[in-house]
């Protein structure tokens, strides 16, 4: 995976401010499960988008906000011992609320021109990251249908991880070929976010990379 510029700054609504307060502190502990690796798929950006901050719902120059259900995705990047990893880059990319990626290879169906589609942030001293986005729609057909998911690329401190985040309680998970291909229930649990109640639905997803 290509590494982008190190100048990753959070803007819009102070998304990173107070992120640690939204997350339950992790005591240092042993035997954390490393987050399983999964395929990047064909839709990782070919070049870094001009607008790639932490709020994917607002695209510079767009006529309005992205369509669909606004959600927040937050978590921490951790070591196998449970220690927070700072200065690690977290990138996400995903389909929009119509099930379409902002990518020249994805030519199927309607696309939301107001959706940013990709975001990148850097973890703070507490290892925290946070994004505002929309809940992606499923896409594909037949045996190749994909359950709603968000792609992650995490890199820094000599480690990198490509994986996907799945939504808890989503019925389509039970027939998604990549989700089912994971080796155990524990591995599937490790790539499934936890839902927190709130005015804006919040999904907590920690990443264990080293």
Order of alpha helices (4+ residues) and beta strands (2+ residues): alpha-beta-beta-beta-beta-beta-beta-alpha-alpha-beta-beta-beta
